[in-house]
Amino acid sequence: MNISSDSDGNANDRQEIIRIRDLSFSYDARPFLENIHLSIYADDFLGIIGPNGGGKTTLLKLILGILRPDSGTIEVFGGTPREERKGIGYLSQFVDIDFDFPITAREVVLLSRLVGRLVGRYSQEDKQAAEDALRQMQIWDLRNRKLNELSGGEKQRVFVARALANRPRLLLLDEPMSNIDIHVQEAFYEILKELHRDIAIVVVDHNLDMLSRFVREVACINKCDSHGLRYHGIDSLEMKRICEV
């Protein structure tokens, strides 16, 4: 399964923050991703599409350093994924949280500020970062609501706020709006559009109509032409035709 990316003609003027070259990865000795080439830039709003089981989530985990490639290289902000992981905000496809646990939206976001720290007390900076993230996701008014009192779309906004609370340079979202009402998805992408003014965003999504309206470029995994798998201003039908999703 292959993914390749060639940037547009202005690449020399753009800051490359993720550089993947000749990357291959296997599960149990079975080739899964092969010969990956991908560049992600500081001004990117990139959609990643492809069939189920095609390697989209695996690719994100490789960028984060959760998995290690069999061969090839990944540079994240000029360093290794494990060294620079703190510069990436990540929302996984499956959030491992007990929704019945009596925790508020603000507390969920604040918890992200304790990662890697020995002292479990929140500083004023932590509290301000949590407030900023909640406001960015337009849910400050929900800060004192328990998770089990929120709708599915509201929960997802909380989890994105948690990913934003450490003020990352890149936001990775793995199918953030799956099984969510289409109108809620649209409002969510409008927020991402605003966030993109200050941060690079990579989103995995199967909703080609939504992606075609909001993302700047698309990278495709599986059954794609081997050249120039990065598109700008392309509609959803064209995405589907080219990438055979």
N, C-alpha and C positions, 0 to 999 in steps of 0.2 A: 504494500500500500504506500503510495507516494504522495508527497506534497511538495510543491516547489513554489517559490515566490520570486518574482522579478519586480522591482519597484519601478515607478514611473521615471520620466526623464529628469526630475528634479532631485533624484536620490542624493546627489553630491551635496545638496544644501540641507539635508535632513539628518537629524541625530539618530543613529542606529543604537537602540537600547538592548535588543535581543538579536543575536546572530547565531544561526544554526547552520552547520555545514556537514554534509555527508553523514548524517545521523541515521543509525539503524538501531532497532530495538526488537528483542524477541521475548516471548513468554514461553517458558518450558522448552527452549530450543526451537520454537516455532517462529519464524520471521513474522513480525507484526507491522513494524514501520521500517521502510527501507529508503535509503538515499534522500533523506529529508534536507531541503534547503529552504530556509525561511529567515527573513529579516523583519523585525518589528521596530517601528520608529516612534520617537517621542510624541509625534503628532498623529499617531494612528488611531482610527476607530475601525478595527478589523473584525470581520465576521469569519468564523471558521465553520464550514459546513461539510457534510458527508453522511453516509449511511450509519445506522446503529452498528456498533462494533468495529467501526472503521479506524479508530485510533485517536479520536479528538481529545478525549479525556486523558489518554496516555500521554499525548503531546504536552498538555498543560502540566501534568505531573513531572515530566522530564524538565520542563522549563523551571519548575519550582525546586528541582533537586530531590523530589520524593522518590523518583526512579532514576536510575543511571543508564545511559545508553550503552549498547554493546560496542559501538564504534562511532566515530565522528566527534564533533565538538559543539558545545553550547556555551556561549558567552552571554552573561547577564550583567548589564551595566559595566562591561569591561572585565568582570570577574567570573567566578564559577557560580552556578545556581545556588549551591549551599551557602556560599559566602554572602551573596547578595539577595537572598530570599526576603529579607526584611523590607526590601524596596518594592515588594509586590503584594498587593491585596488580592485575596483569592476567595471566591465563593464556589464551593464544590457543588456537584449535582445533588448530593444527599447530605443534608446538614444533620450532624450527630448531636441532637439536642432533645432532651425530654420536654415536650411541649406542655406537660402537666406540672412541671416544676415551677413553683411560684417565684418567677423572676421577671422583672420588668424589661421593657425594650431598652431603656437606658442602661440597665445593669448588664444586659447582653453585650452592648457596645463597649462598655467600660472594661469588661473582662479581657477584651483583646489587647488592652494596654498592659496587662500583667504578664504576657507571654515572655518567658526568658528572664523574668525578674524574681528575686528572692523575697522581696518585701511586698506584702499584699495590701498596701495602702495606696490610695489614689492621690496623686498630686493635683494641684490646680491645673497644671498643663494637661493631665489626663482628662480631667473633667471638661476642660475647654475643647479638647480634641473630640471627645464624645459628643458634646453639644454641636460642634461644627458639622460632624458627620451626620447626625440626626437631622440637622437643618438642611444639609445638602440633599438628603433623600426626602425632604419635605414631610418628616414625621415627628418633628419636635413636639407637636401637640399630643403625640401618642407615647411620650417618654415614660410615663408612669403606669401605662397599661401593661397587664400581664400578657405573656406570649399567647396563652390559650384564649385570650379575649380578642386576638387579632385575626383578620382574614388572611388567606393564603398570600395575597399580594402584599399586604402590610408586613407579614413576617419576612418576606423576601427583601423588602426595603430595609428592615432591621438588620438582616444578615449582610447586606451590601454596606450599610453604615458601619457595621463591625469591621468589615474589610477596609473601609476608608479611614477608620479611627487612627491608624498608625501612619497616616499621611503618605501613602505609597506613591511611587512614580508610574506604576503600571497596575491596572485592574484587570484580573482574569475572572471571567464569569462563565461557568459551565451550565448551560441550559437553565438560566435563572428564572424563566417564566414558563416552564413546562407545566401543563395542566392548569394554567391560570386563564381567566376570561380575557378575550381578545381586547376589550376596552381597557382593562387593567394593564395588559402588556403594552399597549400604545402609550399610556401615561408613564409607565416605567421607562420606556425607551426615550421619551421626551426628557426625562430626568438625566438619563445617560448622555443625551446630546448636550445638555448643559455641563455635566461633569467633564465632558471631553474638551472643554475649553482649557482645562488645567491639567489633564491627566490622559495618558494613553490607555485605551480600552481594547481588550480582546474578548469577544463574546462568542461562545458556541451556542448555536440555536438551529432548530429545524424549521423555524418559521421563515421561509424565504421571502414572503411578502413583507414581513416586518423588517428583516435585514435590508432588503432592497430600498426601503424608505429612509433608513437611518445610518447605516454604516457607510464608510467611505470606500472600503475595499473588501474583497473577499478572498480567502484562501480555501482551497478545496482538498479534501482527503479522499482518495480512492477513485479509480476509473477516470482520472482527468488526463487531458493532454499534458505532455511532459514539459511544455514550455509556457511560461508566463501565466501561472495560475493565480493571478492577482488582478482584480478587476475594479474599475471605478465607474460609478454611475450606471450600473448594469441592473436590468429589471429581474424580477424573480423567475420568470419563465426562461430568460436567457441563462440565469444561474443554473437552473435545473437542466437545461439542455446541454450546457458545456460540461457540467460536472456529473451528469447522469446520476443524481442522488435518488 
